C-alpha cells in the first residue's frame, strides 16, 4: 500500500493531540477519552501523522502554529493487553464536513452540543485520499513496533484459545458452540493480529479494501450503533425500588460479572474501571452493574433477569455517568460528551440509551486486523499462518 504521511510518536498524554481531538468532538470522542484515561501500561504507544508540540506556545494552541494539518490520523496502541482492545483510532476524514480539497489547519472550534444533530446515514467510505493514506501510514508504523509480553493476568486467555482450537479441529468449528468465547479468542494464536475497537464504518472500508482485516475472525458482521449523550440531558437520579441499595463493584463480584459475558476482560482491568452497581439490601451479590470503559464509554451494562423491567439499567447508567464521567471545568461544554456502543438489534440497550437522551450518530465495529498485511502491498499480503506467542 502506498504511504503518504510521516508518523510521529507522542507522549501518552500528548497535549498537542488532545487539543486536536478536542476541537473535533464528538467524532473523536473514543480516542480522546482513551488518551485522558490514566489507565495504561508502560507498553502503550500514541502515534499521529503530525509532530508533538514542544514549545509552550504549541501546547497552548497547536492549531495556530499549523502543527496539526487538516488531514491526519492518530491511534492509541498497546499490545500487552491482549485479548482486550489493543487499538483506538481516529482519522479527521471521519467528520462529515471534512474538506479534503485543502491541507490547512482547522479552525479552533468544535460543534456546539445544542446544535449538533445525529447523522441518520453513516458514510460507508472514507472519501479523502490524504486521510486514507495517513491512516494506512499509522498502521504500517504500528506494525514495526516491538511486541511486548502479554500481561500475566491475560495469559489464561491463550490457554483457552489453544483448547478451543483443539476442540474445533476435532469436531469442526461450525459445531463448536459450547465455548462461547471461542470465536472471540481465536485470533490470539495469530501473533500479527490485533483487535481494533470502536472503528468508524468508513475506516472499516479502508481496511477491507486494502486486505488488512482478517475476515475469518468475528467483527465485520457485527455492527454497533454509536450513541452520543450529554451530561446535562441525564435525568435526575431517583430512589431505588424498596429493598435495593447502591454500591460499587468489588473484587468478590467479578466471577458473577465475568460469567455474564463472553467478552474477555481481566479482573485487573475491571477493578481499574469506574463502576456503579445495585445490590439487594440483604445480599452481597450485585444484581445490576455498569462500568465506564477505558475510552469513557458505557461498558458491560447488565441487569440480572429476575430484576429486569424495574428501570434498573437506566438507573445504574445514570449514576455511572453522573458521578464518574470525565469532568474538566476548563473545557466547559466540550466535556459534556459521553458515549456508548450498542449492538444493532439490541432493543433493550437502545431503549436505555434513548431514555437518557442518547442519539445514534454513526456505526462502529470491532475488527481483527493483521499488522503484517499493513506493511506490505495488497498483492503481497497472501495468507498468514497463526502461531502462538
N, C-alpha and C positions, 0 to 999 in steps of 0.2 A: 504494500500500500504506500502511496506517496505521502511523504511527511512535509508539513508546512511550517510548524512552529518550533522554536527553541523552547525547551521545558526547563523550569527552574524549581528547585526545592525551596519550600518556605518553612519558617518556623511553624510548629504545630498550632500555635495560636496567632497566626500571621495577621497583624493589624491591617496590612495593605489588602489582603484578600478579604478579610471580614468587611471592610468598608466597601469593597467592590460588590460583595454579595448583598450587603445591607440595602444598597440603593436599587437592587433588583429583586427585593422581596415582593410578593411571596414565592415567586418562581424558584428562587434559590434557597428556600427555607430548609430543606433537609440537610444540605451541606453546611449551611450557615449555622444551624443548631449543633451539628456534629462538631464543628470547629469550636463552638462555645463550650462544649462539654469538657469537663476536666477529667473524664474517664477515658484514659488512653494508655497504651503500653509504650515502652521505650522503642518499640519497633515501628511505630506509626510514621507515615510519610504524608506530607502535604505537597502536592505538585500543582503547578499552574503554568500557563504559557505567557506569563509576564513576570518580571523580577520582583522580589520583595523590596519594599521601600526601606532605605537605610537612614535617610535623614529624618529629622523631626518633622520637617515640612511635609515630607512624603507620607509620614504616618498620620498627620493631621488631615491631609487632603490629597491622596494619591491621584485623584481624577484631574486636579488642577495641573499636575506635573506631567500628565499624559502617560503615566506608568501603566495604566490599565486600558488596553485597546478595546474597541467595541466588540471585536470577535475574540473570545478566549474560552479556554476550558480549564477546569480545576477538579482535583479529586482529593479525597482523604482515603488512605490506603494502609491497611495493617493486616498482614498475612498471619500473624501469630494467633489470631482469634478464631481461625477455622474451627468448626464449621459455621460459625456465626458470620454475619455480613462483614465482608472484608473491605468493600469499597463503596463510597458515595461519590457521585459525580454531578457537576453542573456545567452546562455549556450555554453561553449567552444567547445562542440562537434558539434556545427553547422558548424564549419570550416572543409572543405573537407579534409585538410591534418592532421586533429586531430588524434593523435596516442593514442588510449585508452589502449594500452598494457603497458603503463608506467605511473606512478604517480609522475611526476617530474616537475620542473619549466620549463616554456617555454623560449626559447632564447629571449633575449631582442631585438627583431627586428620585423618589420612589412612588408607586401608586398609593393614593390615599385609601385607607380601609373603607371609608364611607362611599367612595366612588368606584371601588374595584368590584367587578362583576364576573361571575364564573363564565368560562367558555364552554358552551354545550357541545362543541366538537373539538377534539384534541388533534393537533397536527400530526399526521401519520409519518411525515418525513421531515428531516432537517434540511431546509431549503438553502441554507447558507454554506457555500463550499469552503469558505475560510474557517467557519466553526467546525465543520466536519473534519477538516484536516487537523485542526487544533485538538479535537477530541482523540483522534487516532494517534496523534503525536504523544499525548499524555499516556495513553495505553502502551505504546511502544516503549516509552521510557520506563514505565512501571515494570515491564517485562524484564528489564535489566537489573532490577534491584535484588539484593541478596534475600533468599528465602529463610526466615528465622525458624527456630524450633517452635513447634506448637505449644501453647500454654499447657502446663501439666493437667489442669482441670478439664481440658478439651480432648485429651488423648483417648479416653474411653470411646469417643465417637468413632475413632478409627477402627477400634476393635469391633464395634458394631457394624461398621461398613464392610469390613472383611467377612464377618459372619453372614451378613445379608448377601454379599456377592457369592459366597459359597452355596447358600441355600438357593439363590436364583439360578445358578448354573445347574444345580441338581434337579430342580422341579420346574424351571422355566420362570422367567421374570413375570410373565403375564399372569401366572397362577399364584405368585408370591404376594399374598395380601395380608398375611398375619402381622408382619413387622411394618407398622405404619410409617416409620421414619426411613424405610429402606431407600425410597427414591430420593428423599431429601439429602441423604448422606452419601449416595453413590459416587458423587464427584470427588470425594475425599481421596480416593485411590488414584486420582489423576493429579500429579504434582503441579501441573501448569494451569489448572482450572481454579478459578476463584468465583465467589459469589458477589455480584454487583447488585446493590439493593436500591429500591425505590427509583428505578430508572425510567425517565420520561419516555413515552412511546416513540417520540421522534428519534431518540438516541438508539432505541432498540432496532429501528430500521437501519441505522448506520452499521450496527454490529452484524446484523444478519446479512446485509448486502456485502459486507467485507469478510464474511465467513468466519467471524470471531466467536460467535456463540456456539456452544456445544449443544446441539439440538436433542441429543439423546437423554439429556438431563432435564428435569422439570423447570418451568419458568415461562417459556414463551406462550404457553397455552393458558396461563393463569393471570389475567389482568386484574389489577386493583384500581379502585377509584380513589383519587387523592382528594380528601375532604379538607377544606380550609375553614378555620374558625378565627374569631377574635375574642379576646378575653372579656371585653365589655358586653358581649352578647350572651355570655353564660348566665343561666338562671340563678337565682338565689338558692343557696343550699338549704333545703328543708330538713325537717326532723326525719329520722329513720323510722320505719314501722316498729311497733312495740316488740320488745324482746331482742332488738339488734343494737349493735354498738360499732363505733368506728375504731380502726386500728391501722397499723402498717404491717406489711409482710415481714415475717421473721424467718430465721433460718429453719426452724422446725416446720414451717408451712411449705417449704419448697417441693417436697415429694408430691404433695397434692397438686401443686401448681404445674410442675413439670409433667405430671401424668395427664394433664388436661389438654396437651398439645403435642403434635409431632414435630414442631419446630424446635431444634436444639438450642437451648440457652443454658450456659453453665450456672451453677449455684453462685459462683463469684460474680458473674455479670448481673444476675437478678438482684443480688443483695446490694450491688452498687447503684442500682437504679432507684429513683424516687418512686414511691408506690402509695396506693390507698387501698384499704381492704375493709370489709364488713364481716363482723363475727356475731354469732348468737351470744347473748349475754351469759349463757350458761355453758359455753363451749369455747375451746381454744382452737378450733378448726375454722378457717375462713370459708365463707360461702359466696363471696364476691370479691374481685380484685382487679386492679389495673396498674400498669406501670407507665412511666414516662421513658421512652426508649432513648438510646444513645443519640439519636437525631432529633430528640424532642417530640417524637410522635406518640400517639396513644398506642400502647402495646399490650398484648396479652389480656385484653378485656375479657372477663369470664364471670358468669353467674351460674352457680350450681342449679341443676334442673329443677329441683323441688322449690326453689326460691324465685323462679322467673315469674314475670308478669306483675311485679310489685314496684317497678321503676328503679330497681337497684343498679342496673347498668348505667342509667343516666346519672344517678346519684354519685356513684363511685367515680365516674368520669369527671363530673363537675368538681368534686372535691380535689381530684388529682390535678386538674388544670388550674383551678383557682389557687391552690396552695403551693404548687411546685413548678409551674411554668416559669421559664426564664423571665426575669424582670430586671430592667435596666432603665432607670429614670432618664438617663442622658439620651437614650434612643427614643423615648416617648412612644408615640403611636406605633412606630415600626416594631416594637417589641410586643405588640398585642397578638401577633400571629401565632396560631397553633395549627397542628395538622394530624391527620390520621389516614391510614391506608386500609381500605375496606375491599375485600374480595368481591368482585362483581357477582351479584346474585345473593349476597348475604343480607337479606332483607332486614333482619333484626338489627344488625350493626349499622346499616344505613339509616334505619329509623332512629337509633340513638344519636347518631351524628346530626341528623336533621333537627332533632328535638333540642339540640344545643346551639342551633343557629348555623351549623356547618353546611357548606355547599360543595358539591363535587366539581372540581375545576379541571382536572386532567386525568390521564390514565398512566399508571406506572407498572413496572414488572420487576421481579427478582430473577435475574438470569445468571447462568454459569458461562462465563467467557473464558476462552483459552488464551493465556498470555503468550504462549508460543506462537499462536497464529497472529497475534498482534504485532510481531516483529518480522513477519515475512509477508510476501505478497499473497494475494488470494490464490493465485495459481500454484504457489509453492506450499500452501498450507497442508494439503493432504490429510492423512489421518494420524492421530497421535495414540500412543499406547499408554494406558493407565498403569502406573506403578505406585506402590505405597511409599510413604516417606521413610 
